[in-house]
Amino acid sequence: MQKAVVIGAGLGGLAIAARLVARGWQVTVCERNGQPGGRAQYEVRDGYVFDRGPSVLTGPWMLDAIWALFNERRRDDLKLLPVDPSYHFIFPDGHDFYLSRDPVFMRKEVERVAPSNLEGWERYRQHVIGFWEGTVRSVMKTPMLNLCDLLRFTPGMVAGGGFLSMNALVERYLEDPYLIRALRFHPTFVGASCWAPGSAIYSAMQGLEWEEGVSFPAGGMNALVKALEDLAARHGVEFRYNCEVKQLKLDRHKVTGVELANGEMLSSDVVISNADAAFTYEKLVPEYAQRFCTSRYFDNASYSTGLFVWYFGTKTQYPEVSHHSVIFGDDVPGGWQCEGPVRFDTFTYLHRPTASDPSLAPPGCDTFYALRAVPNLSGIVDWQTEADDQRRILMNLLDGGVLPGLRDNIAVDWWATPRLFRTDLQTLYGAGFGLAPTLFQSALFRPHPKSDAIKGLYLVGEGTHPGPGIPAVLSSAEIVDALLNPGVSK
């Protein structure tokens, strides 16, 4: 029986562990924290359930495929609730715009906001759905190990406008400034700028959402984590929590297992890292072998912004607030990246999971988080002081806007800064999305799912192809599964 050690119990680690045990592998998952989930960990405070990271679930068929490997049904373990409308965009002057998968609803919504853009909206909608179905769905399943893999999809990427900026693609079809600002926003969900070349590939995210809808797991995103963990565990995966991997063990340039922080050795035929890609190569690969790897790549790479996330529970409910709201600021250029300012729409992302599942807060109450892009730790920021400033900014914004009376209705609150991303998730510079998903840090130019230098080392998660976001992370596990089990039906 072949042995695999998986480093990290994030969604990518959980998915590949389940897939491999279904193929007959002996799998051990080592997680340095006390719970699974990675960025999708959760916390309960005074009866309020806080998902710490992802708030959007698309492509549930990717989960169904994992359960099907065991001849089981995902819906028996995990119920998904529809989120529709999926987003509410709120502009500084009071205008707003909703996004939905319902084409009838959207025709009325576009007519309400910008009736002269209706034809352009219909063309844009068909374009991004076609781009998702015709090109990007296949790109996400392809390992991208060599130039041939990339060139195979280049014609479709060119035809779909994938090498453009998201802003440029949207402006091809629409003229209304409100629609443009709302529809170009999707790359920001994964830490990309809508003005960056190549960011238009994330228009396919819209195509996926409009074709198949947006969901939220009953019980919160942590319910998805628990369901995957339970599935893998009951079929034989061994989970070790509070179990830190110190480094890979190599025989020349081949993996033979891992050494744990407590000195224990675990032997294995392959090691699959769900840790941050830069951390994997710079900290887990033994120093003598790093010169054969891609450490220079990480030295010269660019990293995504940091994130400030304010989690809070309220003593009252705000039933008029949507599950997902994006509140735009007055000025357009904003946000930061490690090399300096990068163009981002200034925004606050407000997540109200109790809009879909009221059980995530005490009766008559709501659970929220509000998120802003901030400098990552490559700059000099005193987060002891800055965290209080960011909380105050968010409090003033929300109390004076979509959550009136918030100041007097906070029951519990806490926050995460880039420092927490660095310590809990071990991301370089505390970057919220790890490597920035730029044009030349995507696909073939992202760390490969199969190491070029160390035999038996594989990567899953947002640090490898296809990149950040739950569908991409689940796809990375499918890719590694196919690489380790060639010829086996998915």
C-alpha positions, 0 to 999 in steps of 0.5 A: 500500500502506498503511503502519503503524508499531507501537510496541512488540513486546509480544504486542499489537504482535506480534498486530496486526503479523501481522494487518495484514501479512496484510491487505496492509499494510506494517508496521514494528515499533519496539521499544526493547528488544533482544527482543520480548515486552514483559511476556512477555520472557524471560531465560536464566541458567546454563541456566535459562530464565525467562519474566519475565511471563505464566504462563497461556495461555487461549483458544488459538483467538485464536492459531489465528485469526491463523495462519489469516489466512495459511492456516497452522496454529499447531500447526505453529509452537507446541505447547501443553501442557495444565496441569491441575489449573490452580491449587493454592491453599494456605492458612495452616492447611495446607488446600489446594484444586485447580482443574481443568477436569475436572468429575469431578475437581472434584466429588471435590475439592469433596467433599473440602474442603466437601461441603455446598457441592457444589450451590453449586459446580455452580451457580457453575460453570455461571453463570461458563461461561454469563457467559463464553459469553453476554456477555464473549466478545462484550464482548472483541471490541467496540471500546467507542467510545461509550455505545451500545457499552456499553449493548448489553452492560449487560443481560448484565453485570447478569444475569451479576453483572459489576458486583458484586465478585468476593467478593460473586458467589462468596458468592452460591453458596458458604459454605465460607471455603476455597472462597470465598477460592480462587474469588474470587482470579482478579481478582488475576491482572490486578491487581484487588481481589476486593472492588472493584465490577465485579471479578466480570467476571473470573469470566468468566476462570474460565468460559473456563478451565473450558470450554477449559482452561489451556495452557503453550507448549512452550519457555515463554511466550517460545516464543509470542512467538517464534512470533508474531514469526517468523510476522509476519517471514516474511510481511513485517513489518520488526522494528527492535530497540533502536529507540526512538520519540521522538514521534509526527509530526502534521499538525495532529491527524493522524498522519503517522509517528514520529520515532525517538530517533536522529532518523530519521523513519518515515512511515506512515498509522497508528501503533499503540501497544503502549506503556503507554497513559499513556506513549503520551499523555503522552510520545509525543504532542507537547506542543502536542497533548496538550491535545486528548487525554486526558492529564487522564484519566491525571492522575486515574487510579488505577494497579495495584499494583507487583510484586516478582518473584523468579526462581530456579533450584534444584539439585534438583527439587520434583516435588510442586509444581504449575505454578501455586500460590497461597500465602495469608497469614494476614491478608486485607487487604493489598497497596497501590495508589497512593492507599493500601491497597486490599484484597487477599488477601495471597498469594504466587504461585509459578510452576514452569514445569518442571512442564510443560516440564522443558527449561526447567532443566538436568536434575534442576533446576527453574525458578521465580518467586515474585510478591508485590504491593507498593507502586508507585512513587507511594509512597516505597520504597527498593528498594535495601533493600526488594528484599533484604527481599522476597527474605528474606520469600519465602525464609523462606516457601518454605523453611519450606513448599512448597520445603523445603531451598530455601535450600541449593538455590538455583543462580541467582536475580535479581529485578524490582521496580517500578523495572524495570517503569518503566525496561524497560516504561515504565509510569507509577509502575512499576505491574505492570498499568498502569491499575488495571482498576477498574469506571470504568477498564474498557470504555468508560472505559478509553483507547479503541483508536481515539484520539478526538483524533488521527486515525490513532492506535490502541492495543493491549495491556493499557492499552486495552479489553478490559484486561490478560491475554493473551486481552484483549491478543490481543482488542485486536489483533483490535479494531484490525484490525477498525477498520482493515479494516472488512468484512474477515472475521476 
